[in-house]
Amino acid sequence: MSVQIGNIDLGEFPLLLAPMEDVSDPPFRYVCKQNGADMMYTEFISSEGLIRDAAKSRQKLDIFEYERPIGIQIFGSDIDHMREATEIATLAGPDLMDINYGCPVKQVACRGAGASLLQDIDKMVAMTKAVVDATHLPVTVKTRLGWDDNTKNVYEVAERLQDVGIKALTIHGRTRAQMYKGVADWALIRDIKKNPRIKIPIFGNGDIDSPEKAAAWRMEYEVDGMMIGRAAIGYPWIFREIKHYFKTGEYLDKPTIAERVAACRAHLYKSIEWKGPKTGIFEMRRHYSNYFKGIDHFKEFRMRFVTAPDLEAVDQILAEIEEKYAIEMA
């Protein structure tokens, strides 16, 4: 059975790339799509920023044909502003709209947006209905189990948001109070999936970092698909590895040093193409170490990446890495 969100067919058990601030921009999404991500989302975009026509918020609306299907994710605390932001984002031509009711960080949650809405379900429902009514696109939601251990209310949230028209729900298996600490609890996600009232796809999120865990949790928690976030940073191969394991029960070979260099270089080139050489090179600095995590004696290269002034210099470092570690790992 294929998973459907509106008229979007995602296949039997889709793997979604999570929206991550300062990470899941178009260059990063490119390498994840190349390695098997079935659906992706923009970084979350402030409704206030879109209405003010802030440059950073507007830039996050950029999507490309190779990324489809893709959703634009928005967040905010004011219902009318969320409605207006939905209209603006719809014009960018995504395949769906997503609402963030899960972000736990203080700058968002303490301003009445993101996970804060878990403390006011009536407002969450009204806001969701406003977004659904403002676009012809399918609307989905990403949220958490609740605000804290005493208010795990996502079971009610799932029913009420489905009733006002959302087409899928992604649940991160932590409360806002947990932030990203501890172990994600998927038991409540399973309970929601088994609720006979729930007809929309339910996706699980949190702690999926290996093929065997993905396979075990797919069976144990019976979700319709999984959203992967932090495990994909610097390791876009996580998607293809999980799919291969689902299909064969065997591990795919880890990426070679040449594949690591190629993915890093593709990410870099897309970054420069989208942001320009100066910003593109500067913002890639946060990614280099992730692509070469676990490689011995990498510190020297890391320091050089941080100070490399232009594309030629970065390309030279990548070539040296490929040559040095190809010999050592042979």
Secondary structure, 3 states (H helix, E strand, C coil): CCCEECCEECCCCCEEECCCCCCCCHHHHHHHHHCCCCEEECCCEEHHHHHHCCHHHHHCCCCCHHHCCEEEEEECCCHHHHHHHHHHHHCCCCCEEEEEECCCCHHHHCCCCHHHHHHCHHHHHHHHHHHHHCCCCCEEEEEECCCCCCCCCHHHHHHHHHHCCCCEEEEECCCCCCCCCCCCCCHHHHHHHHCCCCCCCEEEECCCCCHHHHHHHHHHHCCCEEEECHHHCCCCCHHHHHHHHHHHCCCCCCCCHHHHHHHHHHHHHHHHHHHCHHHHHHHHCCCHHHHCCCCCCCHHHHHHHHHCCCHHHHHHHHHHHHHHHHHHCC
